[in-house]
Amino acid sequence: MSQESLDAKARKWNSLQSKRFGSSKKTAFVDTGKQSLPAEHVRKIIKVSRALQPKSPAGPFSIREG
């Protein structure tokens, strides 16, 4: 083989390997960290949880005698 054909093969091999193993490959998963809930959702959760709690007749700070 001549030197020119070897150089052409080497260039082709390098280009194929850089396409195959290059850093331009995309990753499947990117961790964006924990997302916070919007304020409207937090308010709705608190409102629903308060509605589901039983009401005590004497209030939350009463002392029970028993």
PDBQT receptor file of N, H, CA, C and O in Angstrom, charges set to zero:
ATOM      1  N   MET A   1       0.835  -1.186   0.000  1.00  0.00    +0.000 N 
ATOM      2  CA  MET A   1       0.000   0.000   0.000  1.00  0.00    +0.000 C 
ATOM      3  C   MET A   1       0.879   1.248   0.000  1.00  0.00    +0.000 C 
ATOM      4  O   MET A   1       1.949   1.293   0.608  1.00  0.00    +0.000 OA
ATOM      5  N   SER A   2       0.393   2.230  -0.689  1.00  0.00    +0.000 N 
ATOM      6  H   SER A   2      -0.476   2.194  -1.183  1.00  0.00    +0.000 HD
ATOM      7  CA  SER A   2       1.165   3.472  -0.747  1.00  0.00    +0.000 C 
ATOM      8  C   SER A   2       0.909   4.307   0.512  1.00  0.00    +0.000 C 
ATOM      9  O   SER A   2      -0.045   4.062   1.251  1.00  0.00    +0.000 OA
ATOM     10  N   GLN A   3       1.756   5.269   0.735  1.00  0.00    +0.000 N 
ATOM     11  H   GLN A   3       2.531   5.468   0.135  1.00  0.00    +0.000 HD
ATOM     12  CA  GLN A   3       1.645   6.134   1.912  1.00  0.00    +0.000 C 
ATOM     13  C   GLN A   3       0.365   6.968   1.852  1.00  0.00    +0.000 C 
ATOM     14  O   GLN A   3      -0.253   7.234   2.883  1.00  0.00    +0.000 OA
ATOM     15  N   GLU A   4      -0.032   7.379   0.644  1.00  0.00    +0.000 N 
ATOM     16  H   GLU A   4       0.471   7.163  -0.193  1.00  0.00    +0.000 HD
ATOM     17  CA  GLU A   4      -1.245   8.188   0.506  1.00  0.00    +0.000 C 
ATOM     18  C   GLU A   4      -2.499   7.388   0.892  1.00  0.00    +0.000 C 
ATOM     19  O   GLU A   4      -3.391   7.910   1.562  1.00  0.00    +0.000 OA
ATOM     20  N   SER A   5      -2.558   6.129   0.469  1.00  0.00    +0.000 N 
ATOM     21  H   SER A   5      -1.833   5.706  -0.074  1.00  0.00    +0.000 HD
ATOM     22  CA  SER A   5      -3.729   5.320   0.811  1.00  0.00    +0.000 C 
ATOM     23  C   SER A   5      -3.763   5.012   2.314  1.00  0.00    +0.000 C 
ATOM     24  O   SER A   5      -4.834   4.961   2.918  1.00  0.00    +0.000 OA
ATOM     25  N   LEU A   6      -2.568   4.804   2.915  1.00  0.00    +0.000 N 
ATOM     26  H   LEU A   6      -1.698   4.845   2.424  1.00  0.00    +0.000 HD
ATOM     27  CA  LEU A   6      -2.525   4.596   4.357  1.00  0.00    +0.000 C 
ATOM     28  C   LEU A   6      -2.994   5.846   5.114  1.00  0.00    +0.000 C 
ATOM     29  O   LEU A   6      -3.722   5.746   6.101  1.00  0.00    +0.000 OA
ATOM     30  N   ASP A   7      -2.571   7.011   4.643  1.00  0.00    +0.000 N 
ATOM     31  H   ASP A   7      -1.979   7.092   3.841  1.00  0.00    +0.000 HD
ATOM     32  CA  ASP A   7      -3.002   8.266   5.271  1.00  0.00    +0.000 C 
ATOM     33  C   ASP A   7      -4.512   8.458   5.137  1.00  0.00    +0.000 C 
ATOM     34  O   ASP A   7      -5.171   8.904   6.077  1.00  0.00    +0.000 OA
ATOM     35  N   ALA A   8      -5.058   8.120   3.967  1.00  0.00    +0.000 N 
ATOM     36  H   ALA A   8      -4.523   7.758   3.204  1.00  0.00    +0.000 HD
ATOM     37  CA  ALA A   8      -6.493   8.257   3.748  1.00  0.00    +0.000 C 
ATOM     38  C   ALA A   8      -7.250   7.298   4.667  1.00  0.00    +0.000 C 
ATOM     39  O   ALA A   8      -8.268   7.680   5.245  1.00  0.00    +0.000 OA
ATOM     40  N   LYS A   9      -6.776   6.072   4.812  1.00  0.00    +0.000 N 
ATOM     41  H   LYS A   9      -5.950   5.761   4.343  1.00  0.00    +0.000 HD
ATOM     42  CA  LYS A   9      -7.412   5.104   5.713  1.00  0.00    +0.000 C 
ATOM     43  C   LYS A   9      -7.339   5.582   7.165  1.00  0.00    +0.000 C 
ATOM     44  O   LYS A   9      -8.299   5.452   7.924  1.00  0.00    +0.000 OA
ATOM     45  N   ALA A  10      -6.189   6.133   7.530  1.00  0.00    +0.000 N 
ATOM     46  H   ALA A  10      -5.409   6.238   6.913  1.00  0.00    +0.000 HD
ATOM     47  CA  ALA A  10      -6.016   6.625   8.904  1.00  0.00    +0.000 C 
ATOM     48  C   ALA A  10      -6.978   7.771   9.185  1.00  0.00    +0.000 C 
ATOM     49  O   ALA A  10      -7.576   7.825  10.259  1.00  0.00    +0.000 OA
ATOM     50  N   ARG A  11      -7.135   8.690   8.230  1.00  0.00    +0.000 N 
ATOM     51  H   ARG A  11      -6.649   8.646   7.357  1.00  0.00    +0.000 HD
ATOM     52  CA  ARG A  11      -8.072   9.804   8.404  1.00  0.00    +0.000 C 
ATOM     53  C   ARG A  11      -9.511   9.295   8.521  1.00  0.00    +0.000 C 
ATOM     54  O   ARG A  11     -10.279   9.761   9.363  1.00  0.00    +0.000 OA
ATOM     55  N   LYS A  12      -9.862   8.337   7.668  1.00  0.00    +0.000 N 
ATOM     56  H   LYS A  12      -9.238   7.958   6.984  1.00  0.00    +0.000 HD
ATOM     57  CA  LYS A  12     -11.207   7.784   7.704  1.00  0.00    +0.000 C 
ATOM     58  C   LYS A  12     -11.462   7.058   9.030  1.00  0.00    +0.000 C 
ATOM     59  O   LYS A  12     -12.529   7.201   9.627  1.00  0.00    +0.000 OA
ATOM     60  N   TRP A  13     -10.484   6.286   9.479  1.00  0.00    +0.000 N 
ATOM     61  H   TRP A  13      -9.617   6.169   8.994  1.00  0.00    +0.000 HD
ATOM     62  CA  TRP A  13     -10.629   5.558  10.739  1.00  0.00    +0.000 C 
ATOM     63  C   TRP A  13     -10.783   6.537  11.901  1.00  0.00    +0.000 C 
ATOM     64  O   TRP A  13     -11.625   6.335  12.775  1.00  0.00    +0.000 OA
ATOM     65  N   ASN A  14      -9.980   7.588  11.914  1.00  0.00    +0.000 N 
ATOM     66  H   ASN A  14      -9.295   7.752  11.204  1.00  0.00    +0.000 HD
ATOM     67  CA  ASN A  14     -10.064   8.607  12.977  1.00  0.00    +0.000 C 
ATOM     68  C   ASN A  14     -11.423   9.302  12.971  1.00  0.00    +0.000 C 
ATOM     69  O   ASN A  14     -12.005   9.534  14.030  1.00  0.00    +0.000 OA
ATOM     70  N   SER A  15     -11.926   9.631  11.793  1.00  0.00    +0.000 N 
ATOM     71  H   SER A  15     -11.453   9.442  10.932  1.00  0.00    +0.000 HD
ATOM     72  CA  SER A  15     -13.216  10.311  11.735  1.00  0.00    +0.000 C 
ATOM     73  C   SER A  15     -14.336   9.381  12.202  1.00  0.00    +0.000 C 
ATOM     74  O   SER A  15     -15.248   9.825  12.899  1.00  0.00    +0.000 OA
ATOM     75  N   LEU A  16     -14.285   8.108  11.832  1.00  0.00    +0.000 N 
ATOM     76  H   LEU A  16     -13.544   7.748  11.265  1.00  0.00    +0.000 HD
ATOM     77  CA  LEU A  16     -15.303   7.157  12.281  1.00  0.00    +0.000 C 
ATOM     78  C   LEU A  16     -15.260   6.978  13.796  1.00  0.00    +0.000 C 
ATOM     79  O   LEU A  16     -16.303   6.922  14.447  1.00  0.00    +0.000 OA
ATOM     80  N   GLN A  17     -14.053   6.888  14.357  1.00  0.00    +0.000 N 
ATOM     81  H   GLN A  17     -13.206   6.933  13.828  1.00  0.00    +0.000 HD
ATOM     82  CA  GLN A  17     -13.929   6.715  15.801  1.00  0.00    +0.000 C 
ATOM     83  C   GLN A  17     -14.382   7.960  16.564  1.00  0.00    +0.000 C 
ATOM     84  O   GLN A  17     -14.981   7.856  17.634  1.00  0.00    +0.000 OA
ATOM     85  N   SER A  18     -14.095   9.125  16.014  1.00  0.00    +0.000 N 
ATOM     86  H   SER A  18     -13.608   9.210  15.144  1.00  0.00    +0.000 HD
ATOM     87  CA  SER A  18     -14.532  10.347  16.701  1.00  0.00    +0.000 C 
ATOM     88  C   SER A  18     -16.051  10.480  16.648  1.00  0.00    +0.000 C 
ATOM     89  O   SER A  18     -16.655  10.994  17.590  1.00  0.00    +0.000 OA
ATOM     90  N   LYS A  19     -16.675  10.025  15.567  1.00  0.00    +0.000 N 
ATOM     91  H   LYS A  19     -16.185   9.607  14.803  1.00  0.00    +0.000 HD
ATOM     92  CA  LYS A  19     -18.138  10.032  15.509  1.00  0.00    +0.000 C 
ATOM     93  C   LYS A  19     -18.713   9.010  16.483  1.00  0.00    +0.000 C 
ATOM     94  O   LYS A  19     -19.745   9.245  17.111  1.00  0.00    +0.000 OA
ATOM     95  N   ARG A  20     -18.033   7.876  16.599  1.00  0.00    +0.000 N 
ATOM     96  H   ARG A  20     -17.195   7.685  16.088  1.00  0.00    +0.000 HD
ATOM     97  CA  ARG A  20     -18.535   6.793  17.436  1.00  0.00    +0.000 C 
ATOM     98  C   ARG A  20     -18.373   7.070  18.921  1.00  0.00    +0.000 C 
ATOM     99  O   ARG A  20     -19.295   6.829  19.701  1.00  0.00    +0.000 OA
ATOM    100  N   PHE A  21     -17.217   7.573  19.319  1.00  0.00    +0.000 N 
ATOM    101  H   PHE A  21     -16.468   7.770  18.685  1.00  0.00    +0.000 HD
ATOM    102  CA  PHE A  21     -16.907   7.759  20.737  1.00  0.00    +0.000 C 
ATOM    103  C   PHE A  21     -16.752   9.224  21.134  1.00  0.00    +0.000 C 
ATOM    104  O   PHE A  21     -16.273   9.515  22.230  1.00  0.00    +0.000 OA
ATOM    105  N   GLY A  22     -17.140  10.132  20.279  1.00  0.00    +0.000 N 
ATOM    106  H   GLY A  22     -17.530   9.895  19.389  1.00  0.00    +0.000 HD
ATOM    107  CA  GLY A  22     -16.961  11.555  20.560  1.00  0.00    +0.000 C 
ATOM    108  C   GLY A  22     -17.821  12.029  21.706  1.00  0.00    +0.000 C 
ATOM    109  O   GLY A  22     -18.753  11.336  22.115  1.00  0.00    +0.000 OA
ATOM    110  N   SER A  23     -17.521  13.190  22.224  1.00  0.00    +0.000 N 
ATOM    111  H   SER A  23     -16.764  13.752  21.892  1.00  0.00    +0.000 HD
ATOM    112  CA  SER A  23     -18.248  13.736  23.362  1.00  0.00    +0.000 C 
ATOM    113  C   SER A  23     -19.587  14.336  22.948  1.00  0.00    +0.000 C 
ATOM    114  O   SER A  23     -20.322  14.837  23.800  1.00  0.00    +0.000 OA
ATOM    115  N   SER A  24     -19.912  14.297  21.684  1.00  0.00    +0.000 N 
ATOM    116  H   SER A  24     -19.315  13.890  20.992  1.00  0.00    +0.000 HD
ATOM    117  CA  SER A  24     -21.183  14.865  21.238  1.00  0.00    +0.000 C 
ATOM    118  C   SER A  24     -22.347  13.910  21.428  1.00  0.00    +0.000 C 
ATOM    119  O   SER A  24     -23.474  14.240  21.061  1.00  0.00    +0.000 OA
ATOM    120  N   LYS A  25     -22.102  12.721  22.000  1.00  0.00    +0.000 N 
ATOM    121  H   LYS A  25     -21.187  12.453  22.299  1.00  0.00    +0.000 HD
ATOM    122  CA  LYS A  25     -23.207  11.799  22.267  1.00  0.00    +0.000 C 
ATOM    123  C   LYS A  25     -24.088  12.376  23.359  1.00  0.00    +0.000 C 
ATOM    124  O   LYS A  25     -23.595  12.931  24.341  1.00  0.00    +0.000 OA
ATOM    125  N   LYS A  26     -25.385  12.242  23.183  1.00  0.00    +0.000 N 
ATOM    126  H   LYS A  26     -25.785  11.791  22.385  1.00  0.00    +0.000 HD
ATOM    127  CA  LYS A  26     -26.327  12.766  24.165  1.00  0.00    +0.000 C 
ATOM    128  C   LYS A  26     -26.534  11.734  25.265  1.00  0.00    +0.000 C 
ATOM    129  O   LYS A  26     -26.537  10.528  25.016  1.00  0.00    +0.000 OA
ATOM    130  N   THR A  27     -26.708  12.231  26.481  1.00  0.00    +0.000 N 
ATOM    131  H   THR A  27     -26.707  13.210  26.682  1.00  0.00    +0.000 HD
ATOM    132  CA  THR A  27     -26.980  11.332  27.588  1.00  0.00    +0.000 C 
ATOM    133  C   THR A  27     -28.480  11.109  27.688  1.00  0.00    +0.000 C 
ATOM    134  O   THR A  27     -29.268  11.933  27.225  1.00  0.00    +0.000 OA
ATOM    135  N   ALA A  28     -28.868  10.017  28.280  1.00  0.00    +0.000 N 
ATOM    136  H   ALA A  28     -28.228   9.347  28.657  1.00  0.00    +0.000 HD
ATOM    137  CA  ALA A  28     -30.277   9.663  28.361  1.00  0.00    +0.000 C 
ATOM    138  C   ALA A  28     -30.987  10.379  29.507  1.00  0.00    +0.000 C 
ATOM    139  O   ALA A  28     -32.187  10.635  29.408  1.00  0.00    +0.000 OA
ATOM    140  N   PHE A  29     -30.288  10.709  30.585  1.00  0.00    +0.000 N 
ATOM    141  H   PHE A  29     -29.313  10.501  30.666  1.00  0.00    +0.000 HD
ATOM    142  CA  PHE A  29     -30.933  11.285  31.749  1.00  0.00    +0.000 C 
ATOM    143  C   PHE A  29     -30.097  12.429  32.295  1.00  0.00    +0.000 C 
ATOM    144  O   PHE A  29     -28.888  12.289  32.479  1.00  0.00    +0.000 OA
ATOM    145  N   VAL A  30     -30.736  13.553  32.553  1.00  0.00    +0.000 N 
ATOM    146  H   VAL A  30     -31.718  13.666  32.404  1.00  0.00    +0.000 HD
ATOM    147  CA  VAL A  30     -30.056  14.702  33.145  1.00  0.00    +0.000 C 
ATOM    148  C   VAL A  30     -30.789  15.055  34.425  1.00  0.00    +0.000 C 
ATOM    149  O   VAL A  30     -31.984  15.350  34.404  1.00  0.00    +0.000 OA
ATOM    150  N   ASP A  31     -30.068  15.024  35.545  1.00  0.00    +0.000 N 
ATOM    151  H   ASP A  31     -29.097  14.784  35.562  1.00  0.00    +0.000 HD
ATOM    152  CA  ASP A  31     -30.669  15.331  36.833  1.00  0.00    +0.000 C 
ATOM    153  C   ASP A  31     -30.758  16.842  37.000  1.00  0.00    +0.000 C 
ATOM    154  O   ASP A  31     -29.736  17.528  37.014  1.00  0.00    +0.000 OA
ATOM    155  N   THR A  32     -31.974  17.361  37.126  1.00  0.00    +0.000 N 
ATOM    156  H   THR A  32     -32.804  16.804  37.115  1.00  0.00    +0.000 HD
ATOM    157  CA  THR A  32     -32.161  18.804  37.261  1.00  0.00    +0.000 C 
ATOM    158  C   THR A  32     -32.337  19.225  38.703  1.00  0.00    +0.000 C 
ATOM    159  O   THR A  32     -32.532  20.408  38.983  1.00  0.00    +0.000 OA
ATOM    160  N   GLY A  33     -32.271  18.283  39.616  1.00  0.00    +0.000 N 
ATOM    161  H   GLY A  33     -32.112  17.322  39.389  1.00  0.00    +0.000 HD
ATOM    162  CA  GLY A  33     -32.448  18.609  41.023  1.00  0.00    +0.000 C 
ATOM    163  C   GLY A  33     -33.917  18.564  41.402  1.00  0.00    +0.000 C 
ATOM    164  O   GLY A  33     -34.779  18.310  40.562  1.00  0.00    +0.000 OA
ATOM    165  N   LYS A  34     -34.187  18.807  42.643  1.00  0.00    +0.000 N 
ATOM    166  H   LYS A  34     -33.486  19.014  43.326  1.00  0.00    +0.000 HD
ATOM    167  CA  LYS A  34     -35.562  18.740  43.135  1.00  0.00    +0.000 C 
ATOM    168  C   LYS A  34     -36.286  20.033  42.796  1.00  0.00    +0.000 C 
ATOM    169  O   LYS A  34     -35.799  21.124  43.091  1.00  0.00    +0.000 OA
ATOM    170  N   GLN A  35     -37.436  19.906  42.182  1.00  0.00    +0.000 N 
ATOM    171  H   GLN A  35     -37.832  19.020  41.942  1.00  0.00    +0.000 HD
ATOM    172  CA  GLN A  35     -38.234  21.066  41.813  1.00  0.00    +0.000 C 
ATOM    173  C   GLN A  35     -39.190  21.396  42.946  1.00  0.00    +0.000 C 
ATOM    174  O   GLN A  35     -39.787  20.496  43.537  1.00  0.00    +0.000 OA
ATOM    175  N   SER A  36     -39.340  22.673  43.253  1.00  0.00    +0.000 N 
ATOM    176  H   SER A  36     -38.855  23.404  42.773  1.00  0.00    +0.000 HD
ATOM    177  CA  SER A  36     -40.264  23.071  44.308  1.00  0.00    +0.000 C 
ATOM    178  C   SER A  36     -41.670  23.205  43.719  1.00  0.00    +0.000 C 
ATOM    179  O   SER A  36     -41.844  23.488  42.534  1.00  0.00    +0.000 OA
ATOM    180  N   LEU A  37     -42.670  22.991  44.588  1.00  0.00    +0.000 N 
ATOM    181  H   LEU A  37     -42.529  22.761  45.551  1.00  0.00    +0.000 HD
ATOM    182  CA  LEU A  37     -44.053  23.119  44.147  1.00  0.00    +0.000 C 
ATOM    183  C   LEU A  37     -44.427  24.593  44.036  1.00  0.00    +0.000 C 
ATOM    184  O   LEU A  37     -43.957  25.414  44.823  1.00  0.00    +0.000 OA
ATOM    185  N   PRO A  38     -45.266  24.930  43.065  1.00  0.00    +0.000 N 
ATOM    186  CA  PRO A  38     -45.764  26.308  42.997  1.00  0.00    +0.000 C 
ATOM    187  C   PRO A  38     -46.619  26.627  44.226  1.00  0.00    +0.000 C 
ATOM    188  O   PRO A  38     -47.179  25.720  44.842  1.00  0.00    +0.000 OA
ATOM    189  N   ALA A  39     -46.717  27.870  44.574  1.00  0.00    +0.000 N 
ATOM    190  H   ALA A  39     -46.262  28.607  44.073  1.00  0.00    +0.000 HD
ATOM    191  CA  ALA A  39     -47.420  28.300  45.773  1.00  0.00    +0.000 C 
ATOM    192  C   ALA A  39     -48.893  27.891  45.755  1.00  0.00    +0.000 C 
ATOM    193  O   ALA A  39     -49.457  27.575  46.802  1.00  0.00    +0.000 OA
ATOM    194  N   GLU A  40     -49.523  27.894  44.571  1.00  0.00    +0.000 N 
ATOM    195  H   GLU A  40     -49.065  28.151  43.720  1.00  0.00    +0.000 HD
ATOM    196  CA  GLU A  40     -50.941  27.531  44.498  1.00  0.00    +0.000 C 
ATOM    197  C   GLU A  40     -51.155  26.088  44.938  1.00  0.00    +0.000 C 
ATOM    198  O   GLU A  40     -52.133  25.788  45.623  1.00  0.00    +0.000 OA
ATOM    199  N   HIS A  41     -50.254  25.198  44.554  1.00  0.00    +0.000 N 
ATOM    200  H   HIS A  41     -49.459  25.441  43.998  1.00  0.00    +0.000 HD
ATOM    201  CA  HIS A  41     -50.381  23.790  44.929  1.00  0.00    +0.000 C 
ATOM    202  C   HIS A  41     -50.186  23.606  46.426  1.00  0.00    +0.000 C 
ATOM    203  O   HIS A  41     -50.901  22.827  47.055  1.00  0.00    +0.000 OA
ATOM    204  N   VAL A  42     -49.231  24.314  46.995  1.00  0.00    +0.000 N 
ATOM    205  H   VAL A  42     -48.650  24.948  46.483  1.00  0.00    +0.000 HD
ATOM    206  CA  VAL A  42     -48.979  24.199  48.434  1.00  0.00    +0.000 C 
ATOM    207  C   VAL A  42     -50.194  24.679  49.215  1.00  0.00    +0.000 C 
ATOM    208  O   VAL A  42     -50.598  24.048  50.192  1.00  0.00    +0.000 OA
ATOM    209  N   ARG A  43     -50.778  25.795  48.785  1.00  0.00    +0.000 N 
ATOM    210  H   ARG A  43     -50.451  26.308  47.991  1.00  0.00    +0.000 HD
ATOM    211  CA  ARG A  43     -51.968  26.314  49.466  1.00  0.00    +0.000 C 
ATOM    212  C   ARG A  43     -53.126  25.323  49.394  1.00  0.00    +0.000 C 
ATOM    213  O   ARG A  43     -53.843  25.125  50.375  1.00  0.00    +0.000 OA
ATOM    214  N   LYS A  44     -53.304  24.707  48.237  1.00  0.00    +0.000 N 
ATOM    215  H   LYS A  44     -52.722  24.868  47.440  1.00  0.00    +0.000 HD
ATOM    216  CA  LYS A  44     -54.398  23.748  48.080  1.00  0.00    +0.000 C 
ATOM    217  C   LYS A  44     -54.188  22.526  48.971  1.00  0.00    +0.000 C 
ATOM    218  O   LYS A  44     -55.142  22.029  49.570  1.00  0.00    +0.000 OA
ATOM    219  N   ILE A  45     -52.962  22.041  49.065  1.00  0.00    +0.000 N 
ATOM    220  H   ILE A  45     -52.187  22.444  48.579  1.00  0.00    +0.000 HD
ATOM    221  CA  ILE A  45     -52.656  20.881  49.911  1.00  0.00    +0.000 C 
ATOM    222  C   ILE A  45     -52.944  21.210  51.374  1.00  0.00    +0.000 C 
ATOM    223  O   ILE A  45     -53.534  20.394  52.083  1.00  0.00    +0.000 OA
ATOM    224  N   ILE A  46     -52.541  22.380  51.828  1.00  0.00    +0.000 N 
ATOM    225  H   ILE A  46     -52.062  23.042  51.252  1.00  0.00    +0.000 HD
ATOM    226  CA  ILE A  46     -52.778  22.778  53.222  1.00  0.00    +0.000 C 
ATOM    227  C   ILE A  46     -54.273  22.927  53.482  1.00  0.00    +0.000 C 
ATOM    228  O   ILE A  46     -54.767  22.502  54.527  1.00  0.00    +0.000 OA
ATOM    229  N   LYS A  47     -54.991  23.525  52.547  1.00  0.00    +0.000 N 
ATOM    230  H   LYS A  47     -54.590  23.870  51.698  1.00  0.00    +0.000 HD
ATOM    231  CA  LYS A  47     -56.430  23.728  52.709  1.00  0.00    +0.000 C 
ATOM    232  C   LYS A  47     -57.163  22.392  52.813  1.00  0.00    +0.000 C 
ATOM    233  O   LYS A  47     -58.038  22.230  53.663  1.00  0.00    +0.000 OA
ATOM    234  N   VAL A  48     -56.814  21.445  51.961  1.00  0.00    +0.000 N 
ATOM    235  H   VAL A  48     -56.103  21.577  51.270  1.00  0.00    +0.000 HD
ATOM    236  CA  VAL A  48     -57.468  20.135  51.971  1.00  0.00    +0.000 C 
ATOM    237  C   VAL A  48     -57.108  19.373  53.240  1.00  0.00    +0.000 C 
ATOM    238  O   VAL A  48     -57.969  18.720  53.830  1.00  0.00    +0.000 OA
ATOM    239  N   SER A  49     -55.845  19.445  53.671  1.00  0.00    +0.000 N 
ATOM    240  H   SER A  49     -55.146  19.975  53.191  1.00  0.00    +0.000 HD
ATOM    241  CA  SER A  49     -55.451  18.705  54.870  1.00  0.00    +0.000 C 
ATOM    242  C   SER A  49     -56.130  19.273  56.119  1.00  0.00    +0.000 C 
ATOM    243  O   SER A  49     -56.452  18.515  57.034  1.00  0.00    +0.000 OA
ATOM    244  N   ARG A  50     -56.352  20.572  56.174  1.00  0.00    +0.000 N 
ATOM    245  H   ARG A  50     -56.091  21.187  55.430  1.00  0.00    +0.000 HD
ATOM    246  CA  ARG A  50     -57.054  21.177  57.313  1.00  0.00    +0.000 C 
ATOM    247  C   ARG A  50     -58.523  20.781  57.311  1.00  0.00    +0.000 C 
ATOM    248  O   ARG A  50     -59.121  20.601  58.372  1.00  0.00    +0.000 OA
ATOM    249  N   ALA A  51     -59.104  20.646  56.129  1.00  0.00    +0.000 N 
ATOM    250  H   ALA A  51     -58.618  20.792  55.267  1.00  0.00    +0.000 HD
ATOM    251  CA  ALA A  51     -60.513  20.270  56.035  1.00  0.00    +0.000 C 
ATOM    252  C   ALA A  51     -60.717  18.825  56.471  1.00  0.00    +0.000 C 
ATOM    253  O   ALA A  51     -61.792  18.477  56.961  1.00  0.00    +0.000 OA
ATOM    254  N   LEU A  52     -59.716  17.988  56.304  1.00  0.00    +0.000 N 
ATOM    255  H   LEU A  52     -58.843  18.270  55.906  1.00  0.00    +0.000 HD
ATOM    256  CA  LEU A  52     -59.842  16.580  56.652  1.00  0.00    +0.000 C 
ATOM    257  C   LEU A  52     -59.595  16.302  58.126  1.00  0.00    +0.000 C 
ATOM    258  O   LEU A  52     -59.969  15.235  58.612  1.00  0.00    +0.000 OA
ATOM    259  N   GLN A  53     -58.972  17.231  58.859  1.00  0.00    +0.000 N 
ATOM    260  H   GLN A  53     -58.668  18.099  58.465  1.00  0.00    +0.000 HD
ATOM    261  CA  GLN A  53     -58.680  17.021  60.280  1.00  0.00    +0.000 C 
ATOM    262  C   GLN A  53     -59.946  17.203  61.104  1.00  0.00    +0.000 C 
ATOM    263  O   GLN A  53     -60.747  18.091  60.815  1.00  0.00    +0.000 OA
ATOM    264  N   PRO A  54     -60.140  16.363  62.139  1.00  0.00    +0.000 N 
ATOM    265  CA  PRO A  54     -61.337  16.527  62.986  1.00  0.00    +0.000 C 
ATOM    266  C   PRO A  54     -61.210  17.782  63.850  1.00  0.00    +0.000 C 
ATOM    267  O   PRO A  54     -60.128  18.135  64.319  1.00  0.00    +0.000 OA
ATOM    268  N   LYS A  55     -62.337  18.431  64.039  1.00  0.00    +0.000 N 
ATOM    269  H   LYS A  55     -63.216  18.144  63.657  1.00  0.00    +0.000 HD
ATOM    270  CA  LYS A  55     -62.364  19.661  64.850  1.00  0.00    +0.000 C 
ATOM    271  C   LYS A  55     -62.557  19.282  66.319  1.00  0.00    +0.000 C 
ATOM    272  O   LYS A  55     -63.399  18.446  66.645  1.00  0.00    +0.000 OA
ATOM    273  N   SER A  56     -61.768  19.903  67.203  1.00  0.00    +0.000 N 
ATOM    274  H   SER A  56     -61.083  20.582  66.937  1.00  0.00    +0.000 HD
ATOM    275  CA  SER A  56     -61.964  19.660  68.634  1.00  0.00    +0.000 C 
ATOM    276  C   SER A  56     -62.831  20.793  69.186  1.00  0.00    +0.000 C 
ATOM    277  O   SER A  56     -62.624  21.944  68.803  1.00  0.00    +0.000 OA
ATOM    278  N   PRO A  57     -63.776  20.518  70.054  1.00  0.00    +0.000 N 
ATOM    279  CA  PRO A  57     -64.697  21.556  70.541  1.00  0.00    +0.000 C 
ATOM    280  C   PRO A  57     -64.026  22.587  71.437  1.00  0.00    +0.000 C 
ATOM    281  O   PRO A  57     -64.474  23.733  71.484  1.00  0.00    +0.000 OA
ATOM    282  N   ALA A  58     -62.956  22.213  72.154  1.00  0.00    +0.000 N 
ATOM    283  H   ALA A  58     -62.592  21.283  72.115  1.00  0.00    +0.000 HD
ATOM    284  CA  ALA A  58     -62.327  23.155  73.091  1.00  0.00    +0.000 C 
ATOM    285  C   ALA A  58     -61.161  23.904  72.469  1.00  0.00    +0.000 C 
ATOM    286  O   ALA A  58     -60.618  24.811  73.100  1.00  0.00    +0.000 OA
ATOM    287  N   GLY A  59     -60.764  23.562  71.273  1.00  0.00    +0.000 N 
ATOM    288  H   GLY A  59     -61.205  22.826  70.760  1.00  0.00    +0.000 HD
ATOM    289  CA  GLY A  59     -59.655  24.246  70.634  1.00  0.00    +0.000 C 
ATOM    290  C   GLY A  59     -58.373  23.431  70.682  1.00  0.00    +0.000 C 
ATOM    291  O   GLY A  59     -58.335  22.405  71.361  1.00  0.00    +0.000 OA
ATOM    292  N   PRO A  60     -57.351  23.836  70.004  1.00  0.00    +0.000 N 
ATOM    293  CA  PRO A  60     -56.140  23.022  69.919  1.00  0.00    +0.000 C 
ATOM    294  C   PRO A  60     -55.270  23.054  71.169  1.00  0.00    +0.000 C 
ATOM    295  O   PRO A  60     -54.430  22.170  71.339  1.00  0.00    +0.000 OA
ATOM    296  N   PHE A  61     -55.440  24.063  72.071  1.00  0.00    +0.000 N 
ATOM    297  H   PHE A  61     -56.122  24.781  71.933  1.00  0.00    +0.000 HD
ATOM    298  CA  PHE A  61     -54.557  24.192  73.222  1.00  0.00    +0.000 C 
ATOM    299  C   PHE A  61     -55.249  23.885  74.543  1.00  0.00    +0.000 C 
ATOM    300  O   PHE A  61     -54.767  24.284  75.602  1.00  0.00    +0.000 OA
ATOM    301  N   SER A  62     -56.353  23.195  74.490  1.00  0.00    +0.000 N 
ATOM    302  H   SER A  62     -56.745  22.871  73.629  1.00  0.00    +0.000 HD
ATOM    303  CA  SER A  62     -57.078  22.906  75.724  1.00  0.00    +0.000 C 
ATOM    304  C   SER A  62     -56.402  21.771  76.485  1.00  0.00    +0.000 C 
ATOM    305  O   SER A  62     -55.760  20.906  75.889  1.00  0.00    +0.000 OA
ATOM    306  N   ILE A  63     -56.555  21.783  77.805  1.00  0.00    +0.000 N 
ATOM    307  H   ILE A  63     -57.076  22.486  78.289  1.00  0.00    +0.000 HD
ATOM    308  CA  ILE A  63     -55.995  20.735  78.654  1.00  0.00    +0.000 C 
ATOM    309  C   ILE A  63     -57.112  19.734  78.953  1.00  0.00    +0.000 C 
ATOM    310  O   ILE A  63     -58.176  20.100  79.452  1.00  0.00    +0.000 OA
ATOM    311  N   ARG A  64     -56.860  18.527  78.654  1.00  0.00    +0.000 N 
ATOM    312  H   ARG A  64     -55.996  18.229  78.249  1.00  0.00    +0.000 HD
ATOM    313  CA  ARG A  64     -57.867  17.490  78.877  1.00  0.00    +0.000 C 
ATOM    314  C   ARG A  64     -57.711  16.921  80.285  1.00  0.00    +0.000 C 
ATOM    315  O   ARG A  64     -56.614  16.539  80.693  1.00  0.00    +0.000 OA
ATOM    316  N   GLU A  65     -58.778  16.871  80.990  1.00  0.00    +0.000 N 
ATOM    317  H   GLU A  65     -59.668  17.181  80.658  1.00  0.00    +0.000 HD
ATOM    318  CA  GLU A  65     -58.766  16.274  82.330  1.00  0.00    +0.000 C 
ATOM    319  C   GLU A  65     -59.313  14.878  82.217  1.00  0.00    +0.000 C 
ATOM    320  O   GLU A  65     -60.294  14.640  81.512  1.00  0.00    +0.000 OA
ATOM    321  N   GLY A  66     -58.709  13.990  82.881  1.00  0.00    +0.000 N 
ATOM    322  H   GLY A  66     -57.912  14.183  83.454  1.00  0.00    +0.000 HD
ATOM    323  CA  GLY A  66     -59.229  12.710  82.660  1.00  0.00    +0.000 C 
ATOM    324  C   GLY A  66     -59.001  11.670  83.586  1.00  0.00    +0.000 C 
ATOM    325  O   GLY A  66     -59.464  10.548  83.380  1.00  0.00    +0.000 OA
TER     326      GLY A  66
